[in-house]
Amino acid sequence: MISVLPEDLPMIQAGDPTARTALVLHGGGGPQTVAPIVGHLSATMHVLAPTHPGWDGTTRPESIASVADLARAYLSWLLDQRELDVVLIGSSIGGWIALEMAVQAAADDRFAGIIGAVIDIDGVGALVEGEPIADFFALDARGLAEVAWHDPERGYLDPARFTDEQRAVQQGNGRTMAVIAGTGMSDATLLDRLSAVNVPTLAVWGASDGIVTPAYGRAVASGIPGAQFVEIPAAGHLPHLEAPEATWAAIDPFLARA
């Protein structure tokens, strides 16, 4: 079965359409979690930021039932759009999608030249011995804030304050994430396959991330030829939200060279 993105998939477009393209891939929290990345990059790049199928009430085709399926669908879409030298920037599950896209592109001549660089921000997806991924689905709102944020009070969202609509969206996102990423949010084959990545890669990690630790991030980066690793102080799983200036200071020099 061919993995194809829905035609009505929401896609934010920002910046100069004649500039280099950045595809920004959000994590389980939805597209709003990468809004600062879109805003920052739009000053110098052509930014595309889709809502993954099944998130925020969108349709998920049956053909997209895994991260590998979604990665293939995005690669095929970029091919159809005749995009070249695209920078993939993914947060959390988005980082996993970006790495899977890079692995698939390296193995398929049809996608040659589409991906120019990858930035993985606290991405899940790999299995790293001794560094387990936190059991996201077993955590309540308080527990999630504790592991995901350097400052848990800043990240805590009180479920009692949610509207019925917000609660329905959050529950729908969780169900989609369980299908796409699995309850373990990992692929046992990914770490070994990362050696195929053949584009400049940067791993950016919050020093206080308790979902996937900096040691986990270093292990992922070490599996990618020539990859760089930067740790962001006083930040957790979403460093672009907690420490944006330090995150841009890591990303911008990389993009200037990649």
Beta strands, then each sheet from edge to edge (+ up, - down):
strand 1: 11-15
strand 2: 21-25
strand 3: 46-50
strand 4: 86-91
strand 5: 115-121
strand 6: 201-206
strand 7: 228-232
sheet 1: 1+ 3- 2- 4- 5- 6- 7-
end
